[in-house]
Amino acid sequence: MKQRITTGIIAGGAFLLLCLLGGLWYHSLLLVMALIGYYEFVRMTKLSPFGAVAMIGYVGVLMFIFPWKLLHVPLPFPLEHGLWVFMLLFLVFTVTSKNVFNIKHAALMFIGMVYIGVGFSYIAESRNTDDGHGLFWTFLLLASIWASDAGAYFTGKFIGKHKLWPAISPNKTVEGAAGGVIIAVIVAVIFSVISPDLLSFGRACAIGFIAAVVGQMGDLVQSAYKRVYDIKDSGNILPGHGGILDRCDSWLTVFPLIHILMLLPY
């Protein structure tokens, strides 16, 4: 527990400091986190995280998370074109390796690249919104996600009786999930009370609800694929907390969907 608290204070403090600084400082941190996250993902699939095929994935993640906007550098090609090219490259390796690297491997590597690359790109985009209030939106989403996690944990611990999805995550309960949603909505509404000119009550409720529901699903998604490979943590870069994917599983689903639903300004 002491190690977990120490890591949380140091890592959390460093993250929040760079988030406050914003710009290339914060974007560079997210870029590094994304690359480490992809390394963890590839390693979980039992493939070589430093092999030629993995390098394609790292380049793909970089394509998504590179600070094109901050550096005023135009993206050299539309993202959908890039996605198709990277998919083709993964598929080509199934042929050149004579199916040593097979279609299942290609699908996993491609999914990991999109999951992590797109997820972190939207986390970065939330800090760099054109309205100049990126810090507010980033803290809103992070606070809602963390409130959901804390609410689910404590509600489940004290009144949880009905298992939510025991085959995937045996400790989660229906009562805990509901408590997480309620707490997340309350926290989002507090942001609305503080800055009603930026965030209406209705939109705050929607963001809090989505952050809780989708965030908990993101956590279950990672629990599901870790269970397939019979591992507890995605990595050990954060002693007591696991890996980058363990800490950011909810972020990678919440941030993109909130943007897709156009609940944040661009």
Buried (B, 14 or more C-beta within 10 A) or exposed (E): EEEEEEBBEEBBEEBEEBBEEBEEEBBBBBBEBBBBBBBBBBBBBEBEBEEEBBEBBBBBBBBBBBBBBBEEEEEEEEEEEBBEBBBEBBBBBBEEEEEEBEEEBBBBBBEBBBBBBBBBBBBBBBBBBEEEBBBBBBBBBBBBBBBBBBBBBBBBEEEBEEBBBEEBBEEBBBBBBBBBBBBBBBBBBBBBEEEEEBBEEEBBBBBBBBBBBBBBBBBBBBBEBBEEEEBEBBBEBBEBBBBBBBBBBBBBBBBBBBBEEEBBBE
